């Protein structure tokens, strides 16, 4: 039996009033802010405003606007090999060391935790008002409910991926408070497995509610939900379901792989993206990649990542910019997808990941022919030759999938989760200019 922690929810509509969600002990808050529900949810637009507010909040620097994409998670995911010394921001140097006891790192974790629960509080607030105001929504009731449930599951899953042990290490380990209702009373702290199963259940419900005809990527749709289910099932270790969802998306042909890198972000492959204003995201990128000293991937690091082994310099993902100006001339060590006209797009779920999930599942299920074919499908769309030996052996496939995660998700934050899911020894992580501290862990420290 796990100890239950009191959850004091402060309701807010991000784009209207502001506010806070918290967990007593882990996040302290003042008395809840009173919000006039009749005003906020007077019409359908009010529900959309709340959802839009959550997406905007997710673009904060404490969340996917920086730290959970190209910021702290990419540093821990070894996306950069330049100047990993005490000269960089302390939070990033200590993050590279996995020194989670450092005050700056703990403060960063606390901001992320608080912001995630702010988003969840808004979603709970919206869901609590859906049924009583269903007459205002008409045919859009299912769409609002499905999207809110999907977003909440997306956030809870990432909370578990950060603040709880992975299923491969301890599926029954203490995870996070799982708050689903607007209430001043206690909320249970679930195990890793229980959080994952709760997310899966909500996503399956969301999938049944969301219209398959919606193929936009600016919000979580039926297609994004399927991609998230593939990701969660793989994390859980349920390879059959992971493979099923991933192959279903691949066979749908709704999101074809890119054929060139005129858009370095490969937006047409995205199942779900966040958007931020170009000026905001440019400032956030510069705060990492043109810092003093800059954080990026040296020319030697680029060669190691993209051309050694089965790689090639022609890889469409090997496209870099100057870290100070974003120019295509000069010292080209910052990923170009972080600059330019498409830099305000933050990919959350991409089709390439579906190929890797399906390939990894096939590898584990001893289907090397299928696994190699799936990997080749991505390679030819990244301007690489197919593997010279087919099918690859199981150990080789495992290595190649890891390399592909490093290249495909450079500066996107997903590589850290790959290492954590695999529980890779810290000594085996690439580009380790500084060694992790003794007793390093993949589990973030919850706020006190």
NORGINOR-V185917 format. One record per residue. N is the residue number from 1. RES is the residue in three letters. PHI is phi in degrees with one decimal (999 if undefined). NEAR is the number of other C-alpha atoms within 12 Angstrom. D_FIRST is the distance of its C-alpha to the first C-alpha in Angstrom with 2 decimals. Layout:
N/RES/PHI/NEAR/D_FIRST, N/RES/PHI/NEAR/D_FIRST
This chain:
1/UNK/999/10/0.00, 2/UNK/-100.4/16/3.76, 3/UNK/-61.8/15/6.69, 4/UNK/-99.3/22/9.06, 5/UNK/-112.7/24/12.60, 6/UNK/-70.0/25/15.75, 7/UNK/-109.6/36/17.97, 8/UNK/-104.3/32/21.63, 9/UNK/-90.7/39/23.66, 10/UNK/-101.8/37/27.37, 11/UNK/-78.0/39/29.22, 12/UNK/-160.4/36/32.16, 13/UNK/-111.8/40/34.60, 14/UNK/-53.2/34/35.20, 15/UNK/-83.5/22/38.84, 16/UNK/-112.4/21/39.63, 17/UNK/-126.1/20/37.87, 18/UNK/79.7/25/35.31, 19/UNK/164.9/30/32.03, 20/UNK/-155.6/34/28.57, 21/UNK/-120.4/42/24.93, 22/UNK/-157.7/43/22.31, 23/UNK/-124.8/40/18.92, 24/UNK/-55.7/26/19.15, 25/UNK/82.4/17/18.94, 26/UNK/-80.2/27/19.21, 27/UNK/-142.3/31/22.23, 28/UNK/-91.0/23/24.14, 29/UNK/-139.2/23/26.37, 30/UNK/-85.0/18/28.95, 31/UNK/-64.3/17/29.12, 32/UNK/-58.8/22/28.97, 33/UNK/-79.5/19/32.29, 34/UNK/-84.6/19/33.88, 35/UNK/-121.9/20/35.12, 36/UNK/-78.9/17/37.55, 37/UNK/-63.3/23/36.08, 38/UNK/-64.3/16/39.46, 39/UNK/-81.4/18/41.04, 40/UNK/-63.3/29/38.55, 41/UNK/-108.9/30/38.28, 42/UNK/-72.7/21/41.83, 43/UNK/-154.4/22/42.64, 44/UNK/-61.2/27/41.47, 45/UNK/-61.3/18/42.32, 46/UNK/-61.8/29/39.72, 47/UNK/-65.0/39/36.93, 48/UNK/-65.7/31/38.55, 49/UNK/-61.7/27/38.84, 50/UNK/-65.0/40/35.10, 51/UNK/-63.0/43/34.44, 52/UNK/-60.4/32/37.26, 53/UNK/-62.4/32/35.82, 54/UNK/-65.3/43/32.57, 55/UNK/-59.7/41/34.68, 56/UNK/-63.1/32/36.72, 57/UNK/-63.5/38/33.75, 58/UNK/-62.9/41/32.47, 59/UNK/-85.1/35/35.86, 60/UNK/-60.3/33/35.24, 61/UNK/-62.8/31/35.80, 62/UNK/-75.2/29/32.17, 63/UNK/-117.3/41/31.18, 64/UNK/-79.2/41/33.27, 65/UNK/-70.8/44/36.53, 66/UNK/-160.7/39/36.33, 67/UNK/-63.3/37/33.29, 68/UNK/-93.4/41/31.36, 69/UNK/-126.4/42/34.59, 70/UNK/-87.5/46/37.61, 71/UNK/-91.8/43/36.24, 72/UNK/-57.3/48/33.43, 73/UNK/-65.6/45/31.84, 74/UNK/-70.6/37/35.30, 75/UNK/-65.7/46/35.95, 76/UNK/-73.0/52/32.82, 77/UNK/-85.7/43/33.81, 78/UNK/62.7/49/37.21, 79/UNK/-81.5/44/39.35, 80/UNK/-127.6/45/41.71, 81/UNK/-130.1/35/43.66, 82/UNK/-97.6/35/45.97, 83/UNK/51.2/28/45.88, 84/UNK/-79.9/35/42.34, 85/UNK/-137.8/25/43.33, 86/UNK/-59.7/19/42.63, 87/UNK/-70.3/17/45.38, 88/UNK/-79.8/25/43.09, 89/UNK/-54.0/27/40.59, 90/UNK/-56.3/24/38.27, 91/UNK/-61.2/32/35.14, 92/UNK/-80.2/42/36.52, 93/UNK/-63.9/36/37.72, 94/UNK/-68.8/31/34.44, 95/UNK/-63.9/43/32.61, 96/UNK/-62.7/45/34.89, 97/UNK/-86.0/35/33.83, 98/UNK/56.6/36/30.11, 99/UNK/-88.9/30/30.10, 100/UNK/-74.9/36/27.02, 101/UNK/-85.6/25/27.44, 102/UNK/-63.4/22/30.77, 103/UNK/-61.9/19/31.02, 104/UNK/-68.6/20/32.70, 105/UNK/-65.9/32/30.20, 106/UNK/-61.5/29/27.26, 107/UNK/-66.2/24/29.28, 108/UNK/-64.1/33/29.88, 109/UNK/-58.6/37/26.20, 110/UNK/-63.3/31/25.62, 111/UNK/-65.1/29/28.44, 112/UNK/-63.8/40/27.10, 113/UNK/-56.4/40/23.61, 114/UNK/-62.4/36/25.31, 115/UNK/-66.7/38/27.78, 116/UNK/-62.8/46/25.31, 117/UNK/-73.4/42/23.43, 118/UNK/-61.6/44/26.90, 119/UNK/-61.4/48/27.69, 120/UNK/-63.6/49/24.49, 121/UNK/-60.1/46/25.22, 122/UNK/-63.5/49/28.68, 123/UNK/-66.1/47/27.57, 124/UNK/-62.6/36/25.21, 125/UNK/-62.4/40/28.21, 126/UNK/-63.9/43/30.48, 127/UNK/-62.8/33/28.32, 128/UNK/-66.3/25/27.96, 129/UNK/-99.7/33/31.77, 130/UNK/-63.1/34/32.60, 131/UNK/-65.6/18/32.53, 132/UNK/-71.9/16/34.31, 133/UNK/-122.3/25/36.99, 134/UNK/-59.6/24/37.37, 135/UNK/-63.1/16/41.06, 136/UNK/-75.5/21/41.66, 137/UNK/-100.8/24/40.44, 138/UNK/56.0/15/42.08, 139/UNK/-70.5/15/41.98, 140/UNK/-91.0/23/39.93, 141/UNK/-56.5/28/36.82, 142/UNK/-60.6/26/35.31, 143/UNK/-64.7/34/36.22, 144/UNK/-65.1/41/34.58, 145/UNK/-66.3/39/31.34, 146/UNK/-62.1/37/31.20, 147/UNK/-67.0/45/31.98, 148/UNK/-65.5/46/29.43, 149/UNK/-63.3/42/26.60, 150/UNK/-65.1/45/27.84, 151/UNK/-62.8/42/28.10, 152/UNK/-62.8/45/24.60, 153/UNK/-65.2/41/23.29, 154/UNK/-56.8/43/25.71, 155/UNK/-69.6/44/24.38, 156/UNK/-64.9/43/20.65, 157/UNK/-64.0/40/21.51, 158/UNK/-69.2/42/23.50, 159/UNK/-58.6/40/20.87, 160/UNK/-66.5/45/18.58, 161/UNK/-66.8/39/21.68, 162/UNK/-93.8/39/22.22, 163/UNK/-102.5/38/19.06, 164/UNK/-135.6/38/16.70, 165/UNK/-65.7/36/17.43, 166/UNK/-72.3/40/19.47, 167/UNK/-57.9/32/18.48, 168/UNK/-67.6/25/21.16, 169/UNK/-97.3/23/19.51, 170/UNK/-157.5/20/15.74, 171/UNK/-62.6/25/14.63, 172/UNK/-101.1/23/10.94, 173/UNK/-71.3/24/11.53, 174/UNK/-67.1/30/10.40, 175/UNK/-109.1/36/12.95, 176/UNK/-136.9/44/14.10, 177/UNK/-63.0/41/13.73, 178/UNK/-112.3/39/15.00, 179/UNK/-97.5/40/17.41, 180/UNK/-121.6/33/19.60, 181/UNK/-133.1/27/21.21, 182/UNK/-77.9/28/23.44, 183/UNK/-158.0/22/21.61, 184/UNK/-84.2/23/21.39, 185/UNK/-94.4/17/17.95, 186/UNK/-63.2/22/14.46, 187/UNK/-124.5/25/13.37, 188/UNK/-73.7/24/9.99, 189/UNK/-92.2/30/9.77, 190/UNK/-87.3/32/9.58, 191/UNK/-78.0/30/10.05, 192/UNK/-56.2/37/13.77, 193/UNK/-62.0/33/14.17, 194/UNK/-68.1/29/12.64, 195/UNK/-63.3/41/14.96, 196/UNK/-61.8/41/17.80, 197/UNK/-65.1/28/17.51, 198/UNK/-65.7/30/17.46, 199/UNK/-62.3/37/20.48, 200/UNK/-61.2/36/22.23, 201/UNK/-60.9/23/21.89, 202/UNK/-68.4/32/23.34, 203/UNK/-69.9/41/26.04, 204/UNK/-64.8/30/27.11, 205/UNK/-63.2/25/27.54, 206/UNK/-60.6/36/29.40, 207/UNK/-60.5/35/31.63, 208/UNK/-70.5/23/32.64, 209/UNK/-95.8/28/33.65, 210/UNK/-88.9/32/35.53, 211/UNK/-74.5/25/39.16, 212/UNK/-69.4/22/40.07, 213/UNK/-76.5/12/43.43, 214/UNK/-84.2/22/42.01, 215/UNK/-114.4/25/42.46, 216/UNK/-71.2/23/42.41, 217/UNK/-117.0/30/40.22, 218/UNK/-78.1/28/39.96, 219/UNK/-147.4/38/36.84, 220/UNK/-74.2/45/34.14, 221/UNK/-110.9/39/35.85, 222/UNK/-54.7/37/35.26, 223/UNK/-70.3/46/36.49, 224/UNK/-63.3/46/34.23, 225/UNK/-61.6/47/31.23, 226/UNK/-62.4/42/32.35, 227/UNK/-63.5/47/32.67, 228/UNK/-67.1/47/29.22, 229/UNK/-63.2/46/27.81, 230/UNK/-60.3/41/29.79, 231/UNK/-64.3/46/28.35, 232/UNK/-69.1/45/24.70, 233/UNK/-62.1/35/25.18, 234/UNK/-64.4/38/26.87, 235/UNK/-60.9/39/24.08, 236/UNK/-69.5/34/21.61, 237/UNK/98.9/28/24.11, 238/UNK/-89.6/29/25.26, 239/UNK/-71.6/28/28.94, 240/UNK/-64.9/24/30.41, 241/UNK/-70.6/27/29.18, 242/UNK/-59.4/36/29.80, 243/UNK/-65.5/40/33.31, 244/UNK/-61.0/27/33.92, 245/UNK/-67.5/36/33.23, 246/UNK/-65.2/42/35.14, 247/UNK/-64.3/33/38.11, 248/UNK/-59.0/24/38.22, 249/UNK/-68.0/37/38.69, 250/UNK/-61.6/33/41.27, 251/UNK/-70.0/18/43.23, 252/UNK/-68.7/17/43.29, 253/UNK/57.8/16/45.66, 254/UNK/-77.8/23/44.71, 255/UNK/-130.7/29/44.09, 256/UNK/-66.8/25/46.70, 257/UNK/-70.7/31/46.58, 258/UNK/-67.9/27/49.00, 259/UNK/-116.1/23/52.47, 260/UNK/-155.0/23/53.30, 261/UNK/-116.4/24/51.87, 262/UNK/-60.6/18/53.87, 263/UNK/-113.0/24/50.43, 264/UNK/-61.6/33/48.50, 265/UNK/-87.4/38/45.24, 266/UNK/52.3/35/45.85, 267/UNK/-60.9/36/44.83, 268/UNK/-66.9/31/45.87, 269/UNK/-90.2/37/43.10, 270/UNK/-77.3/36/40.37, 271/UNK/-90.7/39/37.96, 272/UNK/-156.4/36/36.52, 273/UNK/-134.2/37/37.94, 274/UNK/-106.4/35/37.68, 275/UNK/-121.2/30/40.93, 276/UNK/-136.6/30/42.00, 277/UNK/-66.3/20/45.47, 278/UNK/-55.4/22/47.62, 279/UNK/-67.6/17/48.39, 280/UNK/-66.6/22/44.77, 281/UNK/-69.6/33/43.53, 282/UNK/-62.7/33/46.68, 283/UNK/-62.9/25/45.97, 284/UNK/-67.5/31/42.39, 285/UNK/-59.5/42/43.62, 286/UNK/-64.1/31/46.27, 287/UNK/-64.7/29/43.80, 288/UNK/-104.6/39/42.42, 289/UNK/-88.1/45/45.27, 290/UNK/-121.8/32/48.23, 291/UNK/-69.4/25/46.66, 292/UNK/-116.3/20/48.57, 293/UNK/-78.5/23/48.24, 294/UNK/-74.0/31/47.18, 295/UNK/-108.8/40/44.19, 296/UNK/-163.0/44/45.32, 297/UNK/-116.7/40/46.22, 298/UNK/-60.8/29/49.44, 299/UNK/-59.5/25/52.17, 300/UNK/-66.3/18/51.31, 301/UNK/-64.6/27/47.65, 302/UNK/-61.0/33/48.73, 303/UNK/-63.3/22/50.90, 304/UNK/-60.9/23/48.15, 305/UNK/-74.5/34/45.70, 306/UNK/-98.3/34/48.13, 307/UNK/-116.9/23/51.01, 308/UNK/-71.5/16/49.98, 309/UNK/63.1/16/49.41, 310/UNK/-91.5/29/49.49, 311/UNK/-85.3/29/49.74, 312/UNK/-161.9/25/52.85, 313/UNK/-66.5/22/54.20, 314/UNK/-79.4/22/54.80, 315/UNK/-51.9/31/51.06, 316/UNK/-60.7/32/50.84, 317/UNK/-84.2/41/47.78, 318/UNK/-86.1/38/49.82, 319/UNK/-143.0/36/51.15, 320/UNK/-129.1/34/50.92, 321/UNK/-127.4/29/52.34, 322/UNK/-68.7/30/53.43, 323/UNK/-73.3/35/50.43, 324/UNK/-92.2/29/52.39, 325/UNK/-103.8/26/54.31, 326/UNK/82.6/29/52.67, 327/UNK/-67.6/21/56.15, 328/UNK/-85.7/20/56.79, 329/UNK/-120.8/16/59.14, 330/UNK/102.2/14/58.58, 331/UNK/-85.7/21/55.68, 332/UNK/-89.5/30/53.63, 333/UNK/-128.4/37/50.18, 334/UNK/-107.0/44/47.91, 335/UNK/-55.8/43/46.71, 336/UNK/-63.5/37/49.09, 337/UNK/-63.5/40/46.41, 338/UNK/-87.5/49/45.25, 339/UNK/-135.3/40/48.69, 340/UNK/80.4/27/51.35, 341/UNK/-71.4/20/51.40, 342/UNK/-108.2/28/48.07, 343/UNK/-71.1/36/46.09, 344/UNK/-85.1/29/44.45, 345/UNK/-98.9/38/42.44, 346/UNK/-114.0/45/38.96, 347/UNK/-68.9/44/37.87, 348/UNK/-104.6/43/34.28, 349/UNK/-140.8/43/34.59, 350/UNK/-126.5/42/37.73, 351/UNK/-65.9/47/39.35, 352/UNK/-55.4/43/39.89, 353/UNK/-61.6/44/36.15, 354/UNK/-64.9/48/36.26, 355/UNK/-64.7/45/38.90, 356/UNK/-68.2/45/36.90, 357/UNK/-63.4/47/33.76, 358/UNK/-64.2/44/35.96, 359/UNK/-67.6/45/37.75, 360/UNK/-64.9/47/34.65, 361/UNK/-65.8/38/33.28, 362/UNK/-64.2/37/36.71, 363/UNK/-61.0/34/36.94, 364/UNK/-65.7/25/33.71, 365/UNK/-91.4/20/34.97, 366/UNK/65.3/21/38.25, 367/UNK/-110.4/23/40.41, 368/UNK/-68.6/27/42.26, 369/UNK/-63.0/23/45.13, 370/UNK/-64.9/30/43.05, 371/UNK/-60.5/38/41.08, 372/UNK/-64.4/36/44.35, 373/UNK/-61.3/28/45.92, 374/UNK/-65.5/40/43.06, 375/UNK/-65.7/43/43.35, 376/UNK/-64.0/32/47.12, 377/UNK/-59.1/29/46.78, 378/UNK/-74.1/40/45.33, 379/UNK/-56.7/36/47.73, 380/UNK/-67.4/23/50.85, 381/UNK/-89.3/28/49.67, 382/UNK/-115.0/32/49.27, 383/UNK/65.1/24/52.83, 384/UNK/-115.4/27/51.90, 385/UNK/-72.7/20/53.40, 386/UNK/-64.7/23/51.47, 387/UNK/-59.2/27/50.24, 388/UNK/-73.6/15/53.26, 389/UNK/-117.4/16/51.59, 390/UNK/-130.2/20/49.92, 391/UNK/-78.7/25/47.49, 392/UNK/-68.8/30/45.70, 393/UNK/-73.8/22/43.88, 394/UNK/-57.5/25/40.11, 395/UNK/-63.6/18/39.84, 396/UNK/-65.7/23/42.38, 397/UNK/-61.7/35/40.56, 398/UNK/-60.6/28/37.35, 399/UNK/-64.8/22/39.44, 400/UNK/-65.6/34/41.30, 401/UNK/-62.8/40/38.25, 402/UNK/-61.3/34/36.98, 403/UNK/-62.8/32/40.44, 404/UNK/-66.0/36/40.52, 405/UNK/-59.4/37/37.27, 406/UNK/-61.7/38/38.88, 407/UNK/-77.3/40/42.08, 408/UNK/-70.3/42/40.85, 409/UNK/-109.0/41/38.14, 410/UNK/-54.6/42/40.07, 411/UNK/67.4/47/39.08, 412/UNK/-112.3/44/36.58, 413/UNK/91.4/40/33.30, 414/UNK/-76.4/41/32.14, 415/UNK/-66.6/37/33.15, 416/UNK/-55.9/42/30.37, 417/UNK/-66.0/39/27.81, 418/UNK/-62.6/39/29.86, 419/UNK/-61.3/35/29.64, 420/UNK/-67.8/34/25.89, 421/UNK/-60.1/32/25.35, 422/UNK/-83.1/28/27.62, 423/UNK/51.5/24/26.16, 424/UNK/-67.3/23/29.82, 425/UNK/-58.8/17/30.79, 426/UNK/-61.5/28/31.99, 427/UNK/-67.2/18/35.30, 428/UNK/-96.8/16/36.05, 429/UNK/-69.0/31/35.76, 430/UNK/-76.9/29/39.20, 431/UNK/49.9/31/41.27, 432/UNK/-92.4/27/39.52, 433/UNK/-73.7/23/41.98, 434/UNK/-122.3/28/39.52, 435/UNK/-83.8/26/37.07, 436/UNK/-59.6/27/33.36, 437/UNK/-67.3/20/32.25, 438/UNK/-61.6/13/30.87, 439/UNK/75.3/15/27.17, 440/UNK/-58.3/25/27.36, 441/UNK/-139.1/30/24.38, 442/UNK/-87.9/37/24.12, 443/UNK/-96.0/37/21.03, 444/UNK/-65.1/36/22.20, 445/UNK/-89.0/33/21.09, 446/UNK/-71.3/31/19.48, 447/UNK/-60.0/26/21.65, 448/UNK/-92.8/18/21.19
